[in-house]
Amino acid sequence: MRYMNGHKMEKINTTIMGGGIVGCAIAYRLSQKYNDITLFEKSPLLTVKPGAIMGDNQTSRNAGVIHAGIYYEKQKSPLKSRLCVKGNRMMYDFCKEFGVPHKKVGKLLVATDGYGEMMLEKQHQIAKENGVPEMDILDEEKVKQLEPNVRCTKALYSGTTGIVDPVKMAHKMAYLSQQAGVAIVEGNEIIDITPSGKDYIVVSRDNHHNLFRFETDIIINAAGLYSDKVARMVNPEYPHRISPLKLEFASFYRTKRQDINLGMNIYPAPNYFIKETGEIIRPTEEQIKAELGKTIATTVGSHLTPTLDENWELGAEVTISPVQSGKCSIDDYTNTQPLRKFHERVSRFFPNLKLDDLVNNGDPETDLGNRAGILAGIDDGTDFVIESDEKYPTMINLIGIESPGMTSCLAIAEYVKEIFSQIR
Ligand SMILES: Cc1cc2nc3c(=O)[nH]c(=O)nc-3n(C[C@H](O)[C@H](O)[C@H](O)COP(=O)(O)OP(=O)(O)OC[C@H]3O[C@@H](n4cnc5c(N)ncnc54)[C@H](O)[C@@H]3O)c2cc1C
């Protein structure tokens, strides 16, 4: 026990920073084997009503798609490619075992021209290399049988893509962790960390501005959009930086008319976009080789995603996302994209949808989409970064946990558990 100003200072063995879906998954996985773990979350995320959007996090604002793992090339994104495929299986198993609302609705990636078909072939190849099951190329007729309201020249089918309620998933893992002895401290932000010998002195602040100082042996930094700043609290030379990217959403009701009904995730063939502005482009192979991950990035493209109702059946609402608005400040969740843009992006492959079917943000004067989220990618790469700090090996940083971080959360937790078992 250490003393500070003559007072005993509490000691916590393992401190997890961040109660998003990844922090909760890590708490759940570690709690199956280890004791003395405390998770700090600055917002009241874990008490948020399922389905509600709140706070400065990615988990409660995401699209809820359980990805299959077809977007991430092994060479460029080794962790994403491996952890997404593994995480997909783990998520279905977890949801079934613990009663988390989800549905394996499948997905069609649709091409409407030759460039799109070329992109589908690329994705199919990546999917094969990643070992993604239940993939097939479908012609126009087969697509019509599955989704009569979708138009395309070809599609890539994925049978293991699904939808889940991400907040309920996080709640369930937090609940199971608590049952196994993890202390969860909500509404408490870690504001300072000082390395001290082999340990760390940590200061947290609650919603009433009360400070709490404690000593800890191991820190797991799952602070999402703030994870790079947290990493630099410990090691000011920590290299990676989060490059926040705003993604906006709109929605419509599939039950409004039969000709806009659908049941699967419908994605366009992937696109490239300019990171700075969000503008969609069609680069040459040379440009891709030179600029991917630097000035340009790939996007899954604006897609249609069904939602779940309270009985785990398809809900009436279908979301359209993302329309990217480029780089943004870290907590700017304002809607900026007009409904017209969402409509333009999907009308090529979903032609019966009318502009006035789209639900706006409640202000008909502005006619903007109805919610926004911010992705926590890094500015110098395309993969997740999950590793011990070079100087401080008992500090495990998870940086760049953007999409498919939700799908991968249990596989990420398993990976962190391996690092943890080596450093403790
Ligand atoms: C718009 C959007 C759509 C997405 N769609 C999908 C999808 O369909 N499928 C998919 O697999 N992935 C998707 N993702 C990605 C996915 O949401 C993230 O990868 C995942 O939620 C990351 O979880 P996390 O716990 O690492 O981060 P977060 O959810 O961001 O949580 C980090 C937490 O850390 C807390 N925190 C930060 N600093 C501190 C501090 N100092 N002290 C205490 N707490 C702190 C924050 O309050 C926050 O709650 C999407 C992301 C976005 C933004």
The ligand as an SDF file (V2000), in Angstrom:
LIG
                    3D

 53 58  0  0  0  0  0  0  0  0999 V2000
  -20.9030    5.5320  -37.5280 C   0  0  0  0  0  0  0  0  0  0  0  0
  -20.2130    4.2440  -37.1900 C   0  0  0  0  0  0  0  0  0  0  0  0
  -20.6930    3.0520  -37.7070 C   0  0  0  0  0  0  0  0  0  0  0  0
  -20.0550    1.8540  -37.3950 C   0  0  0  0  0  0  0  0  0  0  0  0
  -20.5830    0.6900  -37.8580 N   0  0  0  0  0  0  0  0  0  0  0  0
  -20.0160   -0.4820  -37.4990 C   0  0  0  0  0  0  0  0  0  0  0  0
  -20.6090   -1.7070  -37.8960 C   0  0  0  0  0  0  0  0  0  0  0  0
  -21.6680   -1.7260  -38.5220 O   0  0  0  0  0  0  0  0  0  0  0  0
  -19.9820   -2.8630  -37.5510 N   0  0  0  0  0  0  0  0  0  0  0  0
  -18.8140   -2.8810  -36.8330 C   0  0  0  0  0  0  0  0  0  0  0  0
  -18.2810   -3.9640  -36.5780 O   0  0  0  0  0  0  0  0  0  0  0  0
  -18.2540   -1.7250  -36.4130 N   0  0  0  0  0  0  0  0  0  0  0  0
  -18.8300   -0.5380  -36.7150 C   0  0  0  0  0  0  0  0  0  0  0  0
  -18.2860    0.6350  -36.2860 N   0  0  0  0  0  0  0  0  0  0  0  0
  -17.0760    0.5910  -35.4630 C   0  0  0  0  0  0  0  0  0  0  0  0
  -17.4120    0.2530  -34.0240 C   0  0  0  0  0  0  0  0  0  0  0  0
  -18.4890    1.0340  -33.5730 O   0  0  0  0  0  0  0  0  0  0  0  0
  -16.1810    0.5050  -33.1610 C   0  0  0  0  0  0  0  0  0  0  0  0
  -15.0760   -0.1810  -33.6960 O   0  0  0  0  0  0  0  0  0  0  0  0
  -16.3980    0.0330  -31.7250 C   0  0  0  0  0  0  0  0  0  0  0  0
  -17.5940    0.5540  -31.2000 O   0  0  0  0  0  0  0  0  0  0  0  0
  -15.2110    0.4740  -30.8910 C   0  0  0  0  0  0  0  0  0  0  0  0
  -15.5220    0.2550  -29.5460 O   0  0  0  0  0  0  0  0  0  0  0  0
  -14.5710    0.8420  -28.4310 P   0  0  0  0  0  0  0  0  0  0  0  0
  -15.0770    0.3190  -27.1500 O   0  0  0  0  0  0  0  0  0  0  0  0
  -13.1440    0.6080  -28.8080 O   0  0  0  0  0  0  0  0  0  0  0  0
  -14.7250    2.4310  -28.5580 O   0  0  0  0  0  0  0  0  0  0  0  0
  -15.9410    3.4050  -28.1150 P   0  0  0  0  0  0  0  0  0  0  0  0
  -17.2630    2.8290  -28.3750 O   0  0  0  0  0  0  0  0  0  0  0  0
  -15.6280    4.7110  -28.7520 O   0  0  0  0  0  0  0  0  0  0  0  0
  -15.7500    3.4930  -26.5630 O   0  0  0  0  0  0  0  0  0  0  0  0
  -14.6480    4.1280  -25.9500 C   0  0  0  0  0  0  0  0  0  0  0  0
  -15.1120    4.5760  -24.5930 C   0  0  0  0  0  0  0  0  0  0  0  0
  -14.0160    5.1220  -23.8640 O   0  0  0  0  0  0  0  0  0  0  0  0
  -14.5250    6.1410  -23.0170 C   0  0  0  0  0  0  0  0  0  0  0  0
  -13.4050    6.9950  -22.6180 N   0  0  0  0  0  0  0  0  0  0  0  0
  -12.6420    7.7710  -23.4280 C   0  0  0  0  0  0  0  0  0  0  0  0
  -11.7020    8.4090  -22.7050 N   0  0  0  0  0  0  0  0  0  0  0  0
  -11.8770    8.0210  -21.4140 C   0  0  0  0  0  0  0  0  0  0  0  0
  -11.2180    8.3530  -20.1920 C   0  0  0  0  0  0  0  0  0  0  0  0
  -10.1850    9.1990  -20.1630 N   0  0  0  0  0  0  0  0  0  0  0  0
  -11.6630    7.7920  -19.0400 N   0  0  0  0  0  0  0  0  0  0  0  0
  -12.7210    6.9240  -19.0570 C   0  0  0  0  0  0  0  0  0  0  0  0
  -13.3890    6.5870  -20.1900 N   0  0  0  0  0  0  0  0  0  0  0  0
  -12.9620    7.1250  -21.3490 C   0  0  0  0  0  0  0  0  0  0  0  0
  -15.5460    6.8540  -23.9010 C   0  0  0  0  0  0  0  0  0  0  0  0
  -16.4950    7.5730  -23.1380 O   0  0  0  0  0  0  0  0  0  0  0  0
  -16.1630    5.6950  -24.6690 C   0  0  0  0  0  0  0  0  0  0  0  0
  -17.3750    5.2460  -24.0920 O   0  0  0  0  0  0  0  0  0  0  0  0
  -18.9010    1.8510  -36.5660 C   0  0  0  0  0  0  0  0  0  0  0  0
  -18.4290    3.0510  -36.0370 C   0  0  0  0  0  0  0  0  0  0  0  0
  -19.0810    4.2390  -36.3330 C   0  0  0  0  0  0  0  0  0  0  0  0
  -18.5780    5.5160  -35.7300 C   0  0  0  0  0  0  0  0  0  0  0  0
  1  2  1  0
  2  3  1  0
  2 52  2  0
  3  4  2  0
  4  5  1  0
  4 50  1  0
  5  6  2  0
  6  7  1  0
  6 13  1  0
  7  8  2  0
  7  9  1  0
  9 10  1  0
 10 11  2  0
 10 12  1  0
 12 13  2  0
 13 14  1  0
 14 15  1  0
 14 50  1  0
 15 16  1  0
 16 17  1  0
 16 18  1  0
 18 19  1  0
 18 20  1  0
 20 21  1  0
 20 22  1  0
 22 23  1  0
 23 24  1  0
 24 25  2  0
 24 26  1  0
 24 27  1  0
 27 28  1  0
 28 29  2  0
 28 30  1  0
 28 31  1  0
 31 32  1  0
 32 33  1  0
 33 34  1  0
 33 48  1  0
 34 35  1  0
 35 36  1  0
 35 46  1  0
 36 37  1  0
 36 45  1  0
 37 38  2  0
 38 39  1  0
 39 40  1  0
 39 45  2  0
 40 41  1  0
 40 42  2  0
 42 43  1  0
 43 44  2  0
 44 45  1  0
 46 47  1  0
 46 48  1  0
 48 49  1  0
 50 51  2  0
 51 52  1  0
 52 53  1  0
M  END
$$$$
